[in-house]
Amino acid sequence: MTTRKPPKFADVPVDQLDPLSYAVSRRDRSIAETVATAVRHNNLALAYQPVIQAGTAGRVAFYEGLIRIFDETGRVVPAGDFINIVETSETGRRIDCAALDLGLKQLAEKPDLRLSINLSARSIGYPRWMKTLHKGLARDPTVGERLILEITESSAMLIPELVVSFMAAMRRHNISFALDDFGAGYTSFRFLRDFLFDVLKIDGQFSQGVAQDPDNQVVTRALIAIAQQMDMLTIAEQVENAEDASWLTDAGIDCLQGYHYAAPTIHPPWQVEAADTGT
């Protein structure tokens, strides 16, 4: 997911803000309080979106589990409204813990499921998150080889040495790693080599309309070539129509993800099938 920097007035005393900044600050604090309350009461779930193998008749490579937060009325709080607000807070760490816990439980319940879960680099050193991960791995030894941890480009570059060390340690459990939103930030190619990600997810800004955009075509081909050189699986994000999907497939992309195939849902196919059969 793409992130933006928090507003510069975030830590300025309220009485020193101009009217517009004051309104935005109040909104951000209200959203942060709503999200924190939802997390405390466990009003959250994972929504699942399939990642499709390119050039197949919709064959699913794996699913991405995306956290969904519900307010007191049961409505979903859009992730874009709160991700950057809570990213550096305790609430952000607890959201990562909840997403991982929900994902690990699904992997344990469905042995043929492969699932990716988003992770902020800030959560790597968070004891509760690490405890959740090790508990899930101990509960089912096969979970590691079916778990993919997605770290955004901007997050990975905050503390690259810690991320590299963590990845090396987790490879002993056969966990895979995906670099999310690649191309949206400023990753040093030296660090990209050091990270040794298994999967590279090309930011959606390059996928959308790529079939008709020569500039995006050049960039996308270059990103695919970089990934291939480093032996990484490539995924195009935010694929929204058949024309773009066809162009990306011809360009050599490995997998595609987006609304052209399916929207994220809190009722994934395996749960619907189980409900239909009464199992």
N, C-alpha and C positions, 0 to 999 in steps of 0.2 A: 504494500500500500504506500502511496506517495505521502510524504510529510512536508509540512511547512514549518518555518521557525516561529516560535511563540512571539506575540507582539512585544515590542520593546518596553511597553508600559506595564507589563505584567506585574512587576514588583514595585511600581510607583504607588505611593499613598493615594487613596481614592480621591481625597480632596485636592490633589494636585493635577488631576486629569482634566483635559478638555472635554466638553460634553459628549462628543462622539466616542472618544476613548473610554470615558466613564461608562457609557452604554455598553460598549463591547466588553469591558471588564466585568460589569454586572452579569452580562449574558454568560461569559466564560465561567464565572464563579457559580452561577446557577446550574450550568451543565455539569461542572465538576462535582457539585453536591448531589445532583440527580444520579450521576454515574456511581459515585461512592456509595450512595444508599442502595442502589440496585445490586452492587457487588456484595455489600454486607448481607443482603437478604437473598443472595443467590438468584437474582432475577436475570439470568443470562443463559445463553445456549450457543451451540455451534450451528452455523449454517454451512452446508456442504455444497461445493461447486466442483464439477468434474473437470479434470484436465485430460484432453482428448489427444490420442495419438494421431499425428498428421498422416493423411493418405489412407486412413481406414474409415470404415463405415461407422464412425462414432465410438470406436473402442476406447474405453476409459483406461488411462495409465494409472491415475490415482485421483484422490479427492483432496481439495484444500478445505480445511476447517476454519471458518471465519467467525470470530466472536460476535455475538449479538447481545446488546444490552437493552433491557426493557424498563421503561419508566413505571410510575405507580399506576398508570392507566392501562398498562400492557402494550403500549406502543413502542416500537423499536426506536432507540436513539441512534441516529445515523453515525456511523463510525467517524466520518469526516468531521463531525461536530465536536468530538471529544478526544480523539487520538492524540492530537498535539497538545491539548490542554493538560492531559493526565500523564503524558509520556514520562516526565521526570519525577513523578510523585509515587507515593506508596500505592495509590489506587492503580497506577499503571502496572506495577509489579504484581498486584493481586489479580488483575485482569489476565496477565500472562500465565499466572499459576492456574487460574480457572480454565483457560483455554487448553492448557497442556493436560490438566486432569481430565477434562471432558474427552479430549482426543485419545488419551491413553486408555480410558474405559471403553471407548468404541473399538479401538484396536484389539483389546482383550476379548470383547464380546463377538467380534467378527474376524475370524482368523485369516480370511482372504482379502481383507481390506488393507489398502496402503493409503496413508493420510499424511498431509503436510499441515503443520501448525506454525503460526507466526510467533516470532520471538524477538524482543528488543534485546540488544546487547547488554543493556543495563540490568537485565534479569539474570544474566549468567552468574553473577556473584551474589544473587539473592538467595539466602538459605532455604526459604520455603519453596522456591521454584526448583532448586536442585533436589530437595527432599522429595518433591512430587515426581520428578523424573526418575530418580533411583528407585522409588517405591513401585512405579509402573514397570520398570525394567525387571525388578525382582519378582513381581507378580506373574509376568509372562515373558520368558526369555526371547520369544519370537517378535516381541513388540519393536525392539530396536531396529531390526532389519526392514520393518514396514513403516517406520517413522521418518519423516523428512521435516527438518526444522528450517523455516524460512527466516532469513535475516535481511532486512532492507540494506541497500547499499549505504545509505546515510548513517544508519545505526552501526553497521560493521566498521565504518571508518572512524567512529568516535573512540573506540578502544581496540584497534586492530590486533595488537599483540595478545590481548586477553581472548579475543575471538579465535585466533589461530590456535592458541593453547587449548581452549575448550574443545574445538573441533577435533584436534588430535586425540584428546582423551576420550571423546565420545565415539570415535571410530572403532574403538575396541568393542563397542556394543553394536556395531554395524549400522549406526545412525547415519543417514545421508543429510546433506546440507544444500539449501538453495539460496542463491543470492537474488533477492527480490528487487524489483524496480530498477534493474540495471540500465544505465544510460541516463537516469534522472539526476545523478549526482556527479561526483568528481573522484571516482575511485582511482587511486594510483595503480598502474599496471604492475608495479613491483609487488604491492600488497595482493593484487588479484592472483598473482602466481603463488604467493605464500599461503593464501587462504585455501586453495585447492577445493573450491566448491564442486559439488557433483552436478548441480543444476544451475543454469543461468536463466532467469526470467526477465525477458526484455520488456522494459517499461511500456505501458499501454499507449503513451503519446506517439510512439513510433508505429504501433500496429493499426491504430484507427485511421482509416482512409489510405493505408499504405499502397493499395492497388492503383491509386490515382495521384500519388504524391512522390515525384521523382527524388526529392530531397530525403524523405523518410526511407525510400527504397535503398538509397546509398548507405545511410546509417545502419539500417537493419541488416543489410548484407554484411557490413563490416562487423557488427556485433555477433552475427552468426559465425563468421569466420574466426573471430577471436575465441568464441566458445569451442568451436571444433578443434582449433589448434591446441586448446587446453583440455580437450577430451571431456567437455561438459555437455550434458543434455540441455537443449535449448527449448524454452517455452515462450510463446508470444502471449502477452496478457491483453485483456480487453478487446478480444476479437468479436466484432459485432455484426459482420455480414459475410455472406458466402464469397464475395469477390475478394475481400481481404484474406480470408482463409485460404483460398485457392492460390493467391500470389505468395503468401507466406510458405505454403507447402512446397510450391515450385522453387522457392528460394532456399529450401533445405532445412526449414524449421522442424524440430522433432515433435513438438506438441503444441496444442492451442487451447486457450482458456478464455471464456467470455460468454456474453449473453447470446451469441449466435448459437451456442450449444445448450446452455442452461444457465438460469439464474441461481444464485445460492439459495438453498432451502433448508429449513430446520427439520424437514421431513424427507430424508434421503431415501432412495429407492429400496434399500435393504430393510428399512424400518417400515415402509409402506407395505412391502411384501409380507413381512412378518405379521403385521396387523391384519392383512387380508386372509392369511392362512391360520390366524389365531395362535401363532407360535410366539 
